[in-house]
Amino acid sequence: MSESRLNSRSAVLSMDMQRGVVSVYVKDAGFVERVAAVLTRGRQARLPIVHVKVAFRPGVPEASPRNTFLSAVKASVPHQRFFEGDSGAVHPGIGPADTDLVVTKSRVGAFSGTDLDLLLRAQGIDTLILFGIATSGVVLSTALQAADLDYRVVILKDCCADLDPDTHSFLVEKILPRQATVISSAEFTIQL
């Protein structure tokens, strides 16, 4: 990846890194520490850090019966609680720091129904370094929409997780490189 991609017009998006989500999806013991190191390095480079998290209003009025995922959340009070309280908070090993921004979403992708694009454009951001859980959910959806919105997209593949390791590998090796530059967290920290 060229040096020009990571610059002062870059922002780091940490997506769905909530305590409950991490506890279910992450099997790699070094995952949280790797993500924390990326965020620390991003802050040192004075890049905006944005944590995107999932949350719903009581009773999930955001759910349309046509939306399979949201309908399942709306039908299950235990599933709703998964996104509340400590379980719904950004993982304590990751943040947020006082200077970080937090965007709350009620969809799979980070842009739909949020002010994320507004926050990024207001800061002159043109490059997104993103990662999250799940690779087949928020990462895929956000990367594709970000590319459509004309952002340069960089995905940190070892800071993404999915319940199915084969799906994760297929996405970061075959699908996401069509719209994004896919690198490791070590490559990211070297380039800053």
C-alpha positions in Angstrom: 0.0 0.0 0.0 1.3 3.4 -0.9 2.4 5.8 1.8 -0.1 8.4 0.5 -3.1 6.3 1.6 -2.5 6.8 5.3 -2.2 10.4 6.1 -3.8 13.2 8.2 -7.0 12.8 6.1 -7.5 9.2 7.4 -9.8 8.1 10.2 -9.9 4.8 12.1 -13.3 3.1 12.4 -13.7 0.4 15.2 -17.0 -1.2 14.5 -19.2 -3.3 16.8 -16.4 -3.9 19.2 -18.9 -4.2 22.1 -18.2 -6.4 25.1 -21.0 -8.9 24.3 -20.1 -9.1 20.6 -16.4 -9.7 21.3 -17.3 -12.4 23.8 -19.2 -14.4 21.2 -17.2 -13.8 18.0 -13.6 -13.6 19.1 -11.6 -16.8 19.7 -8.1 -15.3 19.3 -6.6 -14.5 22.7 -4.5 -11.6 21.3 -7.4 -9.9 19.4 -8.4 -7.2 21.9 -4.7 -6.3 22.5 -4.1 -6.1 18.7 -7.1 -3.8 18.3 -6.0 -1.7 21.3 -2.5 -1.3 19.8 -4.0 -0.1 16.5 -6.2 2.5 18.3 -3.2 3.7 20.4 -1.1 4.1 17.3 -3.9 5.9 15.5 -4.3 8.3 18.4 -0.5 8.9 18.5 -0.7 9.8 14.8 -3.6 12.2 15.7 -6.1 10.3 13.5 -9.8 10.6 14.4 -10.9 7.4 16.1 -14.6 6.5 15.7 -16.3 3.7 17.6 -19.4 2.5 15.9 -21.8 0.5 18.1 -25.1 -1.2 17.8 -28.0 -0.1 20.0 -31.8 -0.1 19.8 -34.6 1.8 21.5 -36.8 -0.1 23.9 -39.0 -2.5 21.9 -36.8 -2.0 18.8 -39.1 0.3 16.8 -36.3 0.5 14.2 -37.2 -3.0 13.1 -39.1 -3.5 9.9 -40.7 -6.9 9.4 -38.9 -7.0 6.1 -35.5 -6.9 7.8 -34.5 -10.4 8.8 -31.8 -9.4 11.3 -33.8 -6.7 13.1 -37.0 -8.7 13.2 -35.0 -11.4 15.0 -33.8 -8.9 17.5 -37.2 -7.4 18.0 -38.7 -10.9 18.6 -36.1 -11.8 21.3 -35.8 -9.8 24.5 -32.5 -11.7 25.4 -31.1 -10.6 22.0 -32.1 -7.0 22.7 -30.3 -7.2 26.1 -27.2 -8.3 24.3 -26.9 -4.7 23.0 -27.6 -3.0 26.4 -25.7 -2.1 29.5 -22.2 -3.6 29.9 -22.7 -6.1 27.1 -23.6 -3.3 24.7 -20.7 -1.0 25.8 -17.5 -0.7 23.7 -15.1 -3.3 25.1 -13.2 -1.8 28.0 -9.9 -3.0 26.6 -10.5 -0.9 23.4 -12.0 2.4 24.5 -13.3 4.8 23.9 -10.8 7.4 24.9 -11.9 11.0 25.7 -10.9 12.2 22.2 -12.7 9.4 20.4 -16.1 9.8 18.7 -18.9 7.2 19.2 -21.6 6.6 16.6 -24.6 4.5 17.4 -26.3 2.5 14.6 -29.4 0.3 14.4 -28.5 -1.3 11.1 -25.7 -3.7 9.9 -23.7 -1.0 8.1 -22.1 2.0 9.9 -23.5 4.6 7.5 -27.2 3.8 7.3 -29.3 6.1 9.6 -26.2 7.6 11.3 -24.3 10.8 11.1 -21.0 9.0 10.4 -20.6 10.5 6.9 -21.3 14.0 8.2 -18.7 13.6 11.0 -16.0 12.3 8.5 -16.6 14.9 5.8 -16.6 17.7 8.4 -13.1 16.7 9.3 -12.0 16.4 5.7 -11.5 12.6 5.9 -11.0 10.8 2.6 -9.5 7.5 3.8 -11.1 5.0 6.3 -9.1 2.4 8.1 -11.7 0.0 9.3 -12.2 -3.2 11.2 -14.9 -4.9 13.2 -17.1 -7.8 14.1 -18.4 -9.5 12.0 -16.4 -9.5 8.8 -19.6 -10.8 7.0 -21.7 -8.1 8.6 -20.5 -4.6 9.5 -17.2 -4.8 7.8 -18.5 -6.0 4.5 -21.5 -3.6 4.5 -19.5 -0.5 5.6 -16.6 -1.2 3.3 -18.9 -1.4 0.2 -20.9 1.7 1.2 -17.7 3.6 2.0 -16.3 2.8 -1.4 -19.6 3.9 -3.0 -19.3 7.2 -1.1 -15.8 7.7 -2.6 -13.7 7.0 0.5 -10.5 5.2 0.1 -10.9 2.0 2.3 -8.3 0.1 4.2 -9.3 -3.0 6.1 -7.2 -4.4 8.9 -7.9 -8.1 8.4 -6.5 -9.4 11.7 -8.7 -7.0 13.6 -11.8 -8.5 12.1 -13.6 -11.6 13.3 -16.5 -13.8 12.1 -18.1 -16.9 13.6 -17.1 -18.8 10.5 -13.3 -18.5 9.8 -13.8 -19.7 6.2 -16.2 -16.9 5.6 -13.8 -14.4 7.1 -10.9 -15.7 5.0 -13.0 -15.7 1.8 -14.1 -12.1 2.3 -10.6 -10.7 3.2 -8.9 -12.6 0.4 -11.4 -12.6 -2.4 -14.2 -10.1 -2.0 -13.1 -7.1 0.0 -9.8 -6.5 -2.0 -12.1 -5.6 -5.0 -13.2 -2.4 -3.1 -10.5 -1.9 -0.5 -6.8 -2.4 0.4 -6.6 -5.3 2.9 -3.6 -5.3 5.2 -2.6 -6.6 8.7 -2.5 -4.4 11.8 1.3 -4.7 11.7 1.4 -3.2 8.2 -0.8 -0.4 9.5 1.4 0.5 12.4 4.5 0.4 10.3 3.0 2.9 7.8 2.0 5.5 10.3 
